[in-house]
Amino acid sequence: MTSNADSGPTSGHGHVGASGPTRSLWLNLLKRSAIASVSGLVLCAVPAGLLSGGSGAVSSLLGGLLVMLFFGISLLVGHFVGRSNPSGAIGMFVATYFIKVVGFAAVLFVVGTPDWLDGRWFVIGAVVAVVLWQAAEIHGFSKARLQIYNDPEEKEAPNA
């Protein structure tokens, strides 16, 4: 039995190819997140500079840049480890997280807080960077094309 129904117009304007996994997922997330965070930090530095002077603006930028460094290291580890061992990337995230927390805490305790640093704007800049970074990561992950199943392997033709 065949149908006499018209299939209608084709959708789109061109050929739609097969979609594969997102290339360089971690670097794409790093770029998206960094752009979002830097944009927010620039907007945060303006009121900080107007209300607290140059030290407020610099403090808000430093707070955000510290957060960006913290998160950026994780994405770079994911990129480099994920290329050779995708299933081991999560384990490296955990190890890297522990090393970063201990390392950043040690640096902050050794260096201390400079007298010019405005703590309130430092925290505001850090919170702005965290929120925008995480939002950009979530958006990036939602748009990523992750390959869940292995493609079928081509079978070799028997030699005759």
C-alpha positions in Angstrom: 0.0 0.0 0.0 1.4 3.4 -0.9 0.5 6.8 0.1 -0.6 9.5 -2.3 0.0 12.3 0.2 2.3 15.0 -0.9 5.4 15.2 1.2 5.4 19.0 1.1 8.3 21.4 0.8 11.7 20.4 2.1 12.8 22.1 5.3 15.7 24.4 5.4 17.7 25.9 2.5 20.4 23.4 2.1 21.8 20.0 2.8 21.6 18.9 6.4 24.5 16.7 7.3 25.1 14.4 10.1 26.0 16.1 13.3 29.0 14.9 15.2 30.4 15.6 18.7 31.4 19.2 19.5 35.0 19.8 18.7 37.1 21.1 21.5 34.3 21.2 24.1 36.5 22.4 27.0 38.1 25.2 25.0 34.8 26.4 23.7 33.4 26.5 27.3 36.6 28.3 28.4 36.1 31.0 25.7 32.3 31.4 26.4 32.8 31.6 30.1 35.7 34.0 30.0 33.9 36.4 27.7 30.8 36.4 29.9 32.9 36.9 33.1 35.1 39.6 31.7 32.0 41.5 30.4 30.4 41.3 33.8 33.7 42.4 35.6 34.0 45.4 33.3 30.5 46.4 34.2 31.2 45.7 37.9 34.3 47.8 37.9 32.5 51.0 36.8 30.3 51.4 39.9 33.2 50.1 42.0 35.4 52.9 40.6 32.7 55.5 41.0 31.9 54.6 44.6 35.2 53.5 46.0 37.8 54.9 43.6 40.5 53.0 41.8 41.1 50.5 44.6 37.5 49.4 44.4 37.6 48.9 40.6 40.9 47.0 40.8 39.6 44.9 43.7 36.5 43.9 41.9 38.6 43.0 38.8 41.1 41.0 40.9 38.3 39.1 42.7 36.8 38.1 39.4 40.1 37.2 37.8 40.9 34.9 40.7 37.7 33.1 40.1 38.3 32.9 36.4 41.8 31.5 37.0 40.3 28.9 39.4 37.7 27.7 36.9 39.9 28.1 33.8 42.5 25.6 35.2 39.7 23.0 35.4 38.6 23.5 31.8 42.2 23.3 30.6 42.7 20.1 32.5 39.5 18.7 31.0 40.8 19.6 27.5 44.2 18.1 27.8 43.2 15.0 29.8 40.0 14.5 27.9 41.8 14.2 24.5 43.8 11.1 25.6 41.5 9.7 28.3 37.9 11.0 28.2 36.8 8.7 31.1 39.7 9.9 33.3 38.8 13.5 32.9 36.4 13.4 35.9 39.1 11.9 38.2 41.5 14.6 37.1 38.8 17.3 37.8 38.6 16.0 41.4 42.4 15.9 41.9 42.8 19.3 40.3 40.0 20.8 42.5 41.8 19.6 45.7 45.1 21.0 44.5 43.6 24.3 43.5 41.8 24.8 46.8 44.9 24.0 48.8 47.1 26.0 46.5 45.0 29.1 46.4 44.5 29.0 50.1 48.2 28.7 50.7 48.9 31.6 48.3 46.3 33.8 50.0 47.7 33.0 53.5 51.3 33.6 52.4 50.7 36.8 50.4 48.0 38.2 52.7 45.6 41.0 52.0 47.1 44.2 50.7 46.1 47.4 52.5 44.6 48.9 49.3 42.3 46.0 48.6 38.6 46.7 49.1 37.2 43.5 50.5 33.6 44.3 49.6 34.3 44.9 45.9 36.7 42.0 45.8 33.8 39.7 46.9 31.3 41.4 44.6 33.7 40.9 41.6 34.2 37.2 42.6 30.4 36.6 42.9 29.8 38.3 39.5 32.4 36.1 37.9 31.1 32.9 39.5 27.5 33.6 38.4 28.3 34.6 34.9 31.0 31.8 34.4 28.6 29.1 35.6 25.7 30.5 33.5 27.9 30.4 30.4 29.2 26.9 31.2 25.6 25.6 31.6 24.6 27.3 28.4 27.6 25.9 26.6 27.0 22.4 27.9 23.3 22.6 26.8 24.4 23.4 23.3 27.2 20.8 23.1 26.8 17.8 20.9 28.2 14.9 23.0 28.6 11.5 21.4 27.0 9.0 23.7 27.4 5.8 21.6 30.3 4.6 19.6 29.8 4.7 15.9 29.6 1.3 14.3 33.0 0.1 13.0 33.2 -0.6 9.4 33.7 -4.3 8.7 36.5 -5.2 6.4 35.7 -7.0 3.2 37.1 -10.6 3.1 40.0 -10.9 0.8 39.2 -13.1 -2.2 
